[in-house]
Amino acid sequence: MKAYVFPGQGAQFVGMGKDLYDQSPLAKEYFEKANTILGFRITDLMFEGTPEDLRQTKVTQPAIFLHSVISALVMGDDFKPDMVAGHSLGEFSALVASKALTFEDGLVLVSKRAMAMQKACEAEESTMAAILGLSDEIVEEVCDSIKDAVVVPANYNCPGQIVISGSIEGIDRACELLKEKGAKRALKLSVGGAFHSPLMQPAAEELQAAIKETTISAPVCPVYQNVNAYPQTDPAAIKENLIAQLTAPVRWTQTVKNMVTDGATEFFELGPGEVLKGLIKKINPVTV
């Protein structure tokens, strides 16, 4: 069975999507439609901008979404997923690719999500850190032990690699404690804020209304969602999980394991880079 996966923030690079735009009239049509919907030429920034341009939240998230979704759309009848999943932002790409969301509605939601997250980041200084070489349980215990600052597991990326998220104080204290526990690395990330943590609650509340007003249909195949790693086809449940996603951890390790248990024999990554393919190799090497 074929599983298609879609990357999240951090996969962007200058020149992303230009080959699609140049080689496929259908891709060009979708990119130009996106320029109109967004109200600025995101293609100029994707193809010829600077790394700084692409790091702007209002650019980063729609850019990765567009590259991912258009990669699926131009495949036409060759895109036949048995199951799909996306990492964080990539979940929106997965929903469009599986026809649960229209291209237009997906892009509008991603743009609103980016703006809401940017506002939440500006409201309180916060960050994330990658923790390497410890079990999930030890990272969870350390985060739980810090009571007077915000710090939580945010991304369960693969065995031995968890990203934590929270206030500057919470992250600094957690990193010190995790190093004492034997972490190979506790590396603060260059991100705008504490994604997938309680500090994103204002963004979740802002996005909730937009998601509730958006039509979500039953997808053509199960969508494995970040908040619980389970397959979903019910539109109402998909909406609730999308709303919860901003403040809940991305359970990527469990998602991949569940997809394999449910029959996935091949994984294909659509979008910029191959970050997810690398993680999947560490979770279940035989499928990539």
PyMOL commands that set and color helices and strands:
alter all, ss='L'
color gray80, all
select helices_A, chain A and resi 18-23+25-38+42-48+51-55+57-73+76-78+90-97+103-123+136-145+168-180+198-213+235-245+252-261+275-283+285-287
alter helices_A, ss='H'
color red, helices_A
select strands_A, chain A and resi 2-6+83-86+126-132+151-158+161-167+185-188+223-224+231-232+266-269
alter strands_A, ss='S'
color yellow, strands_A
deselect
rebuild
show_as cartoon
